[in-house]
Amino acid sequence: AYGKKLMRGIDSILGHHSVPHVVQGTPEMFQFLFTKKRHIYNYKDMKYCDKMQYSRFQYEMLRRGVMFEEENEEAVYISYSHSKRELDHTLAAFEDSVHDALIPRTALRYQTAD
């Protein structure tokens, strides 16, 4: 039940913020991918996914105490130990992190004194 709620919650949050994405898989093991495609069928289709966007999002979620796999190709797993508390925390962190994750980051460049 929590896997379906998490999938729906992620889909709803990203949709609300007009973020191109797909949430696919089964409630026990699924992916959310930043893409304009309706489905990602295989490894070759991953070239249509925004992996930098995922990296920014993964970082923002980690800052909020939720760990997703660093590699976008990996699935999100739901386990028996996940409760409503973890579900609520994850969705709240997801909602909170969307804005920060949408901001493209660039490496800082340091100027040297002449």
Summary of the structure (lengths in Angstrom):
residues: 114
radius of gyration: 15.4
end to end distance: 61.9
largest distance: 61.9
contacts: 275
relative contact order: 0.19
helix: 46%
strand: 12%
